[in-house]
Amino acid sequence: MFAVIETGGKQYKVSENDVIFVEKLDAEDGAKVEFDVVALSTDDGIKTGAPYIDGAKVTGEVLKTGKAKKIYVSTYKPKKGEKRKIGHRQPYTKVEIKSIG
């Protein structure tokens, strides 16, 4: 059994006990979070919502929040003497899926 959840403008296919990295959530470590379900797989087949399935929720526990590895972006304009190098670290939340219901 699996579910497709939506958070942070992205969709994730999850099952119980999965650990996923999602866009940063406003939750502390150890907090319980609920996600809206877009699609749900059962023994009868796959149910899809428009846009979400009523009454279906996926609960998870926040394991940690942090930042990803730094990536560097460089820009350069020839013949102008202009160049710059900037870095970016994307914040994330690590979530363990506890139950699908």
C-alpha positions in Angstrom: 0.0 0.0 0.0 1.3 3.4 -0.9 0.1 7.0 -1.1 1.0 10.0 -3.1 1.3 13.1 -0.9 1.8 16.8 -1.8 4.0 19.2 0.1 6.1 22.1 -0.9 4.7 22.2 -4.4 6.0 18.7 -5.1 4.5 15.2 -4.9 6.1 12.2 -3.2 5.2 8.5 -3.4 5.4 7.1 0.1 4.7 4.0 2.1 4.9 3.3 5.8 8.3 3.6 7.5 9.7 5.6 4.5 12.1 8.5 5.2 11.8 11.4 2.8 13.4 14.8 2.5 10.9 17.5 1.8 10.9 21.3 1.5 11.3 23.0 4.9 8.3 22.7 7.2 7.4 24.9 10.2 7.7 22.1 12.7 10.2 21.2 15.4 12.1 18.0 15.7 9.9 15.2 17.0 6.7 16.9 15.9 3.9 15.1 14.2 2.9 16.4 10.7 0.0 15.5 8.4 0.0 15.6 4.6 -2.8 15.8 2.1 -3.2 12.7 -0.1 -3.5 13.1 -3.8 -3.7 9.3 -4.7 -4.0 6.2 -2.6 -3.3 2.6 -3.5 -5.4 -0.1 -1.9 -6.3 -3.7 -2.6 -9.3 -2.5 -4.7 -7.1 -0.4 -6.9 -5.9 3.2 -7.0 -8.1 6.1 -5.8 -7.4 9.6 -7.0 -8.7 12.9 -5.6 -9.7 16.1 -7.2 -7.3 17.5 -6.0 -7.2 15.6 -2.6 -9.0 12.5 -1.3 -11.5 13.4 1.4 -10.7 11.9 4.8 -7.4 10.4 3.8 -4.3 11.6 5.7 -0.7 10.5 5.9 1.0 11.2 9.3 4.7 11.5 9.8 7.3 12.5 12.4 9.9 15.2 11.8 13.3 13.6 12.4 15.4 16.7 11.8 15.7 20.0 9.9 18.8 21.2 8.2 20.5 22.5 5.1 21.7 20.6 2.0 25.2 20.7 0.7 26.3 24.1 -0.7 26.1 24.5 -4.5 27.9 27.3 -6.3 26.6 29.4 -9.1 28.9 31.6 -11.3 28.0 34.3 -13.7 30.3 35.9 -16.2 29.9 38.6 -18.8 32.7 38.7 -21.4 34.4 41.9 -22.2 32.7 43.7 -19.3 35.0 42.6 -16.4 32.0 41.3 -14.6 31.9 38.0 -12.8 30.6 36.7 -9.5 30.3 33.5 -7.6 27.4 32.9 -5.1 26.5 29.9 -3.0 23.2 28.5 -1.9 22.2 25.9 0.7 18.6 24.6 0.4 16.8 24.1 3.7 15.0 20.7 4.1 13.0 18.7 6.6 13.7 15.0 7.1 10.4 13.1 7.8 9.6 9.5 8.6 6.2 8.3 7.4 4.3 6.6 10.3 0.9 5.8 9.0 -1.4 6.0 6.0 -5.0 6.2 6.7 
